[in-house]
Structures are given as C-alpha cells and as structure tokens.
Amino acid sequence: MTVLVMGGAGYIGSHTCKALKKKGYLPVVYDNLQNGHRWAAKFGPLVVGDLLDESLLDQTFKAYKFDAVLHFASSIDCRASMHYPGSYYQNNVVGSLALLQAMQKNGVRNLVFSSTAAVYGLPETDKLKETHRSAPINVYGNTKWMVEEMIHDFERAHGFSAVILRYFNAAGADLDGELGEAHSPETHLIPIALSVALEIQSHLNIFGDGNAIRDYIHVTDLANAHVNALEWLAAGKGPMTFNLGTGKGHSLLEVLQMVEKISQKPVKRKIEPKIQGEPPSLVADPTLAHELLGWKSVFSDLETIVSTAYHWHSKPYCIKEGK
Ligand SMILES: NC(=O)c1ccc[n+]([C@@H]2O[C@H](COP(=O)([O-])OP(=O)(O)OC[C@H]3O[C@@H](n4cnc5c(N)ncnc54)[C@H](O)[C@@H]3O)[C@@H](O)[C@H]2O)c1
C-alpha cells in the first residue's frame, strides 16, 4: 500500500513513517519543512511543498495513486494560536479543506486524521471518553474540531471513511534513537526540561503550581496506532474516532522528578502566574481503541518516555541530521 503522509517530516509523522515502512507500506511524505526536517523523512520519497499548493498536491496524487492519506500537517501550538488565529485557521482548516478536495478529486477516500484532546475543552469527567462533549477553549482546538466536522461532511456526501485519532500528550523518542522531537521554538514540557538539565537552556518556566496533570503517550505507541487505523480502514470498518492516551495522568512535577532522575541533573525552574483557562487535568479513556482498534500503549510508562527522549536530546544536532 502506498500512503500519503501529509506533514510526515514532523515529530509524530516521521515516527509513523518508520512504523509504516516496517509493516511494508510505502510512505510518501509531503511537507513544507516549516516545522519538519529533511533528515526525518527517510522512510520513503519526500515531496517538499505546501498543503495549500493545489497544483503540486494534485500532481502528487496523480504520480503515486495513494491507497490512503494520513494527515499530520498543522500548526500545533495552543498558546500561539490565541495570538495568531488567522494563521491557524488558514493552515489547519483551509489547508485541510484543500487536502480533502484533492482526495475527492483523485478518488482517495480513506483518511487518518491527527486530532487532539484539545477538542474537549474543560473536562467534565476524570477520564475523557470520545463521547465527552467538544467545547474547545483555544483556537488550535477549534481548528481541529472544525476539521473533524468537515471530515464528517465529506463522509456523508462523498463516501469518505476516516479514522480520527485524538492524541493526548505525545512524548518520548524512537527506541533505536534515530528520530525524536526537534521543534523550534520548542513548547513541549519534556524537551524543554531536558534542555535545562543538559544546560542548553537556563531554566524552565512553570505556570502555576506544577500540579497540572496530562496523559503522556509515547510517540512510538502513537505511530503504531496509525498502522492499526489503516488496517481498520482497509477492512472497510468505516469512520470512527479514537482517543490515544494511556488512561493514566502525571503531574508536571512528577515529570520533572523523572527528568532529574534520568539525567542526574537538576531542572532549574521559575514559577510564573497560572495561565487562566488551561485544564487542570486531561486524561484519556482509551477503552475504545483497546477494544475496537486492538491497540494498547506499550512504551508509555514515564521512565521509558523520558529515557528515550533523554537519549535523543543528548545527541549533537549533526548526528541527528545523519552527518
Ligand atoms: N505533539 C503532540 O503532543 C500532539 C498532540 C495532539 C495532536 N497533535 C497533532 O499531531 C500532528 C503532528 O504533530 P507533531 O507534534 O508531529 O507536529 P510537527 O510540527 O512536528 O509536525 C507537523 C508537520 O507538518 C508540516 N506542515 C505544517 N503545515 C504544513 C503545510 N501547510 N504544508 C505542508 N506541511 C506542513 C510541518 O512542517 C511539520 O513537519 C499535528 O496535526 C498536531 O496538531 C500533536
């Protein structure tokens, strides 16, 4: 099977390409490299281009005859999305519409979409089920929710079949050490804490008391779920939305303790006022993915997450680039 991996030079997309290649798929990455890396797109052909480049997108569909599309490409920073809503709606919503239209035009109907726990907004229950009401509280979450709705409209009107995967907090790095997180600027907790421990950065800003709880899911577990999702679609099982998390939350302070344990270095920190409106806790109920998709997290204990990330972040950049 040949699959289009939109945004496949990024963090989760590149790990997914590795998992796909292992299973015999040909992953064709299409990425504008705005936040992705050429060195991360090494598991199949790379097309450098933008989601909004209608003509290149169409040429790419015609050149490869895809069996399915995995759509990772997006602007990803919740806080930035509140300052630059126009750019977030343009890239995430208009960009996704361009992709759906290219799929429709070229007769490709199977899609796996990277959504997020941010579509839920403030949780009303300890663990979030897929049926929890969606009420995003930031622009990023809004964009993902809008794309989910667009996908459902294409399902109804054009016979699309999509698996929507709502990731909780992606973390960790490839178990063989050949891929990992490399965002610039970095906004995720574990890479920042590690760069403080490794003395690349002076300190970590903590907004609030450090008790905010998140469900950290190893990026290799996420990658493997995409293989299950493609198998689900190939078996004609139809549209479905799944949470991808562990069902277990960790506080920010627990994560920092683990970073200090693994690195044997202190994580210097500066306490800043709490940011209003951020959920105190976001934890998945992953039962549906366990029962229907046959997927379970295997590498998502905090120690494996932090130690694989530590191994990756300790490498000099030139080695990451394969030079
Ligand atoms: N990282 C997380 O914890 C997390 C959690 C929930 C959901 N997600 C979602 O998962 C997906 C992947 O996240 P990630 O952390 O790997 O992000 P990432 O930024 O590393 O990867 C996204 C990739 O998409 C590319 N891209 C963005 N806009 C593009 C465009 N217009 N045209 C072509 N390429 C474009 C970027 O260059 C990048 O390589 C995103 O959709 C994100 O919203 C991530």
The ligand as an SDF file (V2000), in Angstrom:
LIG
                    3D

 44 48  0  0  0  0  0  0  0  0999 V2000
    2.6480   16.7090   19.6190 N   0  0  0  0  0  0  0  0  0  0  0  0
    1.5480   16.4890   20.3290 C   0  0  0  0  0  0  0  0  0  0  0  0
    1.5920   16.2950   21.5420 O   0  0  0  0  0  0  0  0  0  0  0  0
    0.2000   16.4560   19.6540 C   0  0  0  0  0  0  0  0  0  0  0  0
   -0.9360   16.2500   20.4300 C   0  0  0  0  0  0  0  0  0  0  0  0
   -2.1830   16.2170   19.8200 C   0  0  0  0  0  0  0  0  0  0  0  0
   -2.2800   16.3600   18.4380 C   0  0  0  0  0  0  0  0  0  0  0  0
   -1.1530   16.5810   17.7000 N   0  0  0  0  0  0  0  0  0  0  0  0
   -1.3010   16.7300   16.2480 C   0  0  0  0  0  0  0  0  0  0  0  0
   -0.4630   15.7870   15.6040 O   0  0  0  0  0  0  0  0  0  0  0  0
    0.0320   16.3140   14.3680 C   0  0  0  0  0  0  0  0  0  0  0  0
    1.5250   16.1700   14.3450 C   0  0  0  0  0  0  0  0  0  0  0  0
    2.0910   16.8580   15.4510 O   0  0  0  0  0  0  0  0  0  0  0  0
    3.6670   16.9980   15.6210 P   0  0  0  0  0  0  0  0  0  0  0  0
    3.9410   17.2180   17.0540 O   0  0  0  0  0  0  0  0  0  0  0  0
    4.3370   15.8940   14.8900 O   0  0  0  0  0  0  0  0  0  0  0  0
    3.9120   18.3670   14.8580 O   0  0  0  0  0  0  0  0  0  0  0  0
    5.1090   18.7880   13.9050 P   0  0  0  0  0  0  0  0  0  0  0  0
    5.0610   20.2640   13.7940 O   0  0  0  0  0  0  0  0  0  0  0  0
    6.3800   18.1520   14.3280 O   0  0  0  0  0  0  0  0  0  0  0  0
    4.6770   18.1290   12.5150 O   0  0  0  0  0  0  0  0  0  0  0  0
    3.7810   18.7650   11.6220 C   0  0  0  0  0  0  0  0  0  0  0  0
    4.4180   18.7500   10.2480 C   0  0  0  0  0  0  0  0  0  0  0  0
    3.5210   19.3560    9.3330 O   0  0  0  0  0  0  0  0  0  0  0  0
    4.2500   20.2090    8.4660 C   0  0  0  0  0  0  0  0  0  0  0  0
    3.3330   21.2410    7.9890 N   0  0  0  0  0  0  0  0  0  0  0  0
    2.6470   22.1560    8.7320 C   0  0  0  0  0  0  0  0  0  0  0  0
    1.9140   22.9330    7.9270 N   0  0  0  0  0  0  0  0  0  0  0  0
    2.1120   22.4920    6.6570 C   0  0  0  0  0  0  0  0  0  0  0  0
    1.6250   22.8980    5.3710 C   0  0  0  0  0  0  0  0  0  0  0  0
    0.8130   23.9460    5.2440 N   0  0  0  0  0  0  0  0  0  0  0  0
    2.0450   22.2190    4.2770 N   0  0  0  0  0  0  0  0  0  0  0  0
    2.9030   21.1660    4.3950 C   0  0  0  0  0  0  0  0  0  0  0  0
    3.4040   20.7420    5.5700 N   0  0  0  0  0  0  0  0  0  0  0  0
    3.0100   21.4070    6.6830 C   0  0  0  0  0  0  0  0  0  0  0  0
    5.3810   20.7640    9.3230 C   0  0  0  0  0  0  0  0  0  0  0  0
    6.4840   21.2140    8.5620 O   0  0  0  0  0  0  0  0  0  0  0  0
    5.7230   19.5400   10.1910 C   0  0  0  0  0  0  0  0  0  0  0  0
    6.7320   18.7460    9.5770 O   0  0  0  0  0  0  0  0  0  0  0  0
   -0.4710   17.7410   14.3020 C   0  0  0  0  0  0  0  0  0  0  0  0
   -1.6030   17.7730   13.4870 O   0  0  0  0  0  0  0  0  0  0  0  0
   -0.8270   18.0710   15.7380 C   0  0  0  0  0  0  0  0  0  0  0  0
   -1.8460   19.0260   15.8070 O   0  0  0  0  0  0  0  0  0  0  0  0
    0.0780   16.6280   18.2690 C   0  0  0  0  0  0  0  0  0  0  0  0
  1  2  1  0
  2  3  2  0
  2  4  1  0
  4  5  1  0
  4 44  2  0
  5  6  2  0
  6  7  1  0
  7  8  2  0
  8  9  1  0
  8 44  1  0
  9 10  1  0
  9 42  1  0
 10 11  1  0
 11 12  1  0
 11 40  1  0
 12 13  1  0
 13 14  1  0
 14 15  2  0
 14 16  1  0
 14 17  1  0
 17 18  1  0
 18 19  2  0
 18 20  1  0
 18 21  1  0
 21 22  1  0
 22 23  1  0
 23 24  1  0
 23 38  1  0
 24 25  1  0
 25 26  1  0
 25 36  1  0
 26 27  1  0
 26 35  1  0
 27 28  2  0
 28 29  1  0
 29 30  1  0
 29 35  2  0
 30 31  1  0
 30 32  2  0
 32 33  1  0
 33 34  2  0
 34 35  1  0
 36 37  1  0
 36 38  1  0
 38 39  1  0
 40 41  1  0
 40 42  1  0
 42 43  1  0
M  CHG  2   8   1  16  -1
M  END
$$$$
